[in-house]
Amino acid sequence: MKWPITALAVLLVGCAGQQAPAPEPRVVRVEVPVQVPCRAPAVPAPAWAAAGLQKGDSLEVKVRALLAERRQRIGYEKELQAAVGACQ
Protein backbone atom coordinates (compact mmCIF):
# COMPACT_ATOMS: atom_id res chain seq x y z
CA MET A 1 0.00 0.00 0.00
CA LYS A 2 2.94 2.34 0.52
CA TRP A 3 4.08 2.01 -3.07
CA PRO A 4 1.17 3.92 -4.69
CA ILE A 5 1.32 6.68 -2.06
CA THR A 6 5.08 7.06 -2.54
CA ALA A 7 4.71 7.12 -6.33
CA LEU A 8 1.98 9.75 -6.07
CA ALA A 9 4.14 11.86 -3.75
CA VAL A 10 7.12 11.61 -6.13
CA LEU A 11 4.94 12.64 -9.08
CA LEU A 12 3.52 15.60 -7.19
CA VAL A 13 6.97 16.73 -6.11
CA GLY A 14 8.22 16.40 -9.68
CA CYS A 15 5.38 18.58 -10.99
CA ALA A 16 5.93 21.18 -8.28
CA GLY A 17 9.62 21.44 -9.14
CA GLN A 18 8.92 22.55 -12.71
CA GLN A 19 8.92 26.32 -13.12
CA ALA A 20 7.50 28.42 -15.87
CA PRO A 21 10.16 29.58 -18.32
CA ALA A 22 11.75 32.84 -17.27
CA PRO A 23 10.68 35.79 -19.41
CA GLU A 24 13.28 36.91 -21.91
CA PRO A 25 14.88 40.23 -21.02
CA ARG A 26 13.97 43.04 -23.41
CA VAL A 27 15.40 46.49 -23.87
CA VAL A 28 12.64 49.08 -24.03
CA ARG A 29 13.36 52.68 -24.96
CA VAL A 30 11.23 55.16 -23.04
CA GLU A 31 11.12 58.79 -24.14
CA VAL A 32 11.11 61.03 -21.08
CA PRO A 33 11.13 64.82 -21.34
CA VAL A 34 14.02 66.38 -19.47
CA GLN A 35 14.27 70.05 -18.57
CA VAL A 36 17.23 71.73 -20.20
CA PRO A 37 18.33 75.21 -19.13
CA CYS A 38 17.89 77.85 -21.80
CA ARG A 39 21.15 79.42 -22.94
CA ALA A 40 19.71 82.19 -25.13
CA PRO A 41 21.22 85.63 -24.64
CA ALA A 42 19.13 88.20 -22.80
CA VAL A 43 17.39 90.68 -25.07
CA PRO A 44 17.77 94.22 -23.73
CA ALA A 45 14.77 96.51 -24.09
CA PRO A 46 15.48 99.50 -26.35
CA ALA A 47 15.11 103.12 -25.32
CA TRP A 48 11.54 103.69 -26.46
CA ALA A 49 10.99 106.63 -28.81
CA ALA A 50 7.84 107.85 -27.02
CA ALA A 51 9.45 107.82 -23.58
CA GLY A 52 10.92 111.29 -24.10
CA LEU A 53 7.70 112.96 -25.23
CA GLN A 54 6.62 116.08 -23.41
CA LYS A 55 3.09 117.21 -22.78
CA GLY A 56 3.62 120.33 -24.86
CA ASP A 57 5.07 118.57 -27.94
CA SER A 58 3.20 119.03 -31.18
CA LEU A 59 0.84 116.37 -32.49
CA GLU A 60 3.17 115.66 -35.41
CA VAL A 61 6.10 114.97 -33.07
CA LYS A 62 3.94 112.70 -30.91
CA VAL A 63 2.63 110.71 -33.91
CA ARG A 64 6.13 110.28 -35.34
CA ALA A 65 7.44 109.12 -31.97
CA LEU A 66 4.57 106.64 -31.57
CA LEU A 67 5.08 105.26 -35.09
CA ALA A 68 8.80 104.89 -34.43
CA GLU A 69 8.05 103.15 -31.12
CA ARG A 70 5.67 100.77 -32.89
CA ARG A 71 8.50 99.75 -35.24
CA GLN A 72 10.80 99.37 -32.24
CA ARG A 73 8.29 97.12 -30.47
CA ILE A 74 7.83 94.93 -33.57
CA GLY A 75 11.60 94.47 -33.81
CA TYR A 76 11.90 93.84 -30.07
CA GLU A 77 9.15 91.20 -30.20
CA LYS A 78 10.93 89.44 -33.08
CA GLU A 79 14.15 89.35 -31.04
CA LEU A 80 12.25 87.93 -28.05
CA GLN A 81 10.58 85.30 -30.24
CA ALA A 82 13.96 84.30 -31.65
CA ALA A 83 15.36 83.92 -28.12
CA VAL A 84 12.39 81.79 -27.06
CA GLY A 85 12.66 79.73 -30.26
CA ALA A 86 16.30 78.98 -29.47
CA CYS A 87 15.19 77.39 -26.21
CA GLN A 88 12.71 74.98 -27.75
Rosetta blueprint (number, residue, H / E / L):
1 M L
2 K H
3 W H
4 P H
5 I H
6 T H
7 A H
8 L H
9 A H
10 V H
11 L H
12 L H
13 V H
14 G H
15 C H
16 A H
17 G H
18 Q L
19 Q L
20 A L
21 P L
22 A L
23 P L
24 E L
25 P L
26 R L
27 V L
28 V L
29 R L
30 V L
31 E L
32 V L
33 P L
34 V L
35 Q L
36 V L
37 P L
38 C L
39 R L
40 A L
41 P L
42 A L
43 V L
44 P L
45 A L
46 P L
47 A L
48 W L
49 A H
50 A H
51 A H
52 G H
53 L L
54 Q L
55 K L
56 G L
57 D L
58 S L
59 L H
60 E H
61 V H
62 K H
63 V H
64 R H
65 A H
66 L H
67 L H
68 A H
69 E H
70 R H
71 R H
72 Q H
73 R H
74 I H
75 G H
76 Y H
77 E H
78 K H
79 E H
80 L H
81 Q H
82 A H
83 A H
84 V H
85 G H
86 A H
87 C L
88 Q L
